[in-house]
Every structure is written in structure tokens, then in C-alpha cells.
Amino acid sequence: MATEELAYTANKYLELCLLVLENMVNNPMFWGAFLGAWLVASSRKNKNIFKKMASFLLSASVGYLFSPVASLYLPVIPPGVCGFICALVVIPLSRKLTDWIQVTDIVDLIRRFRGGK
């Protein structure tokens, strides 16, 4: 009898948690970020499945987290499209920026920002 009550209670808590999560998640932003991350992960060639899954999760997370900020600056674009664009743009742009910073010399970088040659 105790196991049946425990299973019933666990089921009710799970239903409650799912309802709370459903109300917390912005569905258009989530699906836009999901599709953008799928496109990013599927475009990577010659990678193993774990790297593709990591790329997908990272792009989807960043796309979902950055889409409210992007929708503030671009109010004309729907939330789903903002999530898609953020998932597509933010990770490759940050990779390129990281590669550029690793190659560039710090002294040369400071000199460029000051305006000198």
C-alpha cells in the first residue's frame, strides 16, 4: 500500500512540475532556438555524435537565453525567429571572436584600439 501511495504522490508532483515548466517556457522562442540549433549541429561535418549533441545543446541554450534580449532590440521580429537567429549566430560568432583573440597579440590589439598603427 505504501508503494502505491508513493507512486501516486510522485506522479502528482511530476504533473505539477510539468505544468509549471510549461508555463515558464516561452514556446515560440524554445522551438525557434531548437530549430536553429538543429541546423547548426547538422551542418557540422565529420564530427562524432557527442560533439554534435554538445553543439546542439549549447546552441539551443544560447539561442533560448539570448532571444529575449534580441527581441527587445528587434521588436518587429517574432520571438520564434529571434530564437532561431540567436541559435544560428551567437555560437559561430563567439567561436570566430575567440579564434581572432587567440591569434592577435595583446600589444597590437591595444595599439589598434588607441588608434595607432
Helices and strands as residue ranges (DSSP letters): H 2-24, H 27-43, H 49-73, H 79-103, H 106-114
